[in-house]
Amino acid sequence: MNEAEFQKQCITKARRRGWLVYKFASPSIRGVPDCIFIYKGQVIFIEFKNPSKAGRLSELQKRKIKELKQHGAECYVVDEMRLFDEILEFIE
């Protein structure tokens, strides 16, 4: 499974559980996480990576995630379904 398929599966799963999910694309700011997940007032940012461990965070992505966290945002890098499920369960 590639990163796009994995991301789509995660988004579908979250929406079925009642999450509001937006694919995040910022043409003027590169390096931002892939998606915003919202559930009962909780907002998290998730950067998806290929489950085969082929994908790595770029230096720019690392900086943007660090910046988000410094401003109090919850931000995760997810490359396996088990981790994604744990994040959703923790927030729910």
C-alpha positions in Angstrom: 0.0 0.0 0.0 1.4 3.4 -0.9 1.1 6.6 1.2 -2.0 8.0 -0.7 -3.9 4.7 -0.2 -3.0 4.6 3.5 -4.0 8.2 4.0 -7.4 7.5 2.3 -8.0 4.5 4.5 -7.3 6.5 7.6 -9.5 9.4 6.6 -12.4 7.0 5.8 -12.0 5.3 9.1 -12.0 8.6 11.0 -15.0 10.0 9.2 -17.0 6.8 10.0 -16.2 7.4 13.7 -17.5 10.9 13.5 -14.4 12.9 12.9 -14.3 16.0 10.6 -11.3 15.6 8.3 -9.8 18.1 5.9 -7.0 17.5 3.5 -4.7 20.4 4.2 -3.0 22.0 1.2 -1.4 25.3 1.6 0.0 26.6 -1.7 1.9 29.5 0.0 3.3 27.5 2.9 5.1 24.3 2.2 5.8 21.5 4.7 2.5 21.6 6.6 1.0 18.3 7.7 -1.3 16.4 5.2 -4.6 16.6 7.2 -6.5 18.3 10.0 -8.7 16.0 12.1 -11.4 17.6 14.4 -13.4 15.7 17.0 -15.5 17.2 19.8 -13.4 20.4 20.0 -10.0 18.6 19.7 -7.9 19.5 16.6 -4.9 17.4 15.5 -2.6 17.6 12.5 -1.4 14.4 10.9 1.4 13.9 8.4 1.1 10.6 6.7 4.1 8.5 5.6 4.2 5.3 3.5 3.5 2.3 5.7 6.4 0.5 4.1 8.7 2.9 5.9 9.9 4.3 2.6 8.9 7.9 3.4 10.8 10.3 5.6 10.1 13.7 6.9 11.9 16.5 5.1 13.8 19.0 7.1 11.0 21.5 6.2 8.3 19.2 7.5 10.3 18.7 10.7 10.5 22.5 11.2 6.8 23.0 10.5 5.7 20.2 12.9 8.0 21.7 15.6 6.5 25.1 15.0 3.0 23.8 15.3 3.9 22.0 18.6 5.5 25.1 20.0 2.2 26.9 19.5 0.3 24.1 21.4 -1.0 22.1 18.5 -1.2 18.4 18.6 0.7 17.0 15.6 1.6 13.4 14.7 3.5 11.5 12.0 1.7 8.3 11.2 3.0 5.4 9.1 0.9 2.5 10.5 -2.8 1.8 11.2 -2.1 0.7 14.7 -0.6 4.1 15.6 -3.5 5.9 13.8 -6.1 3.9 15.8 -4.3 4.7 19.1 -4.3 8.4 18.4 -8.1 8.4 17.6 -8.9 6.3 20.7 -6.8 8.5 22.9 -8.7 11.6 21.8 -12.1 10.0 21.7 
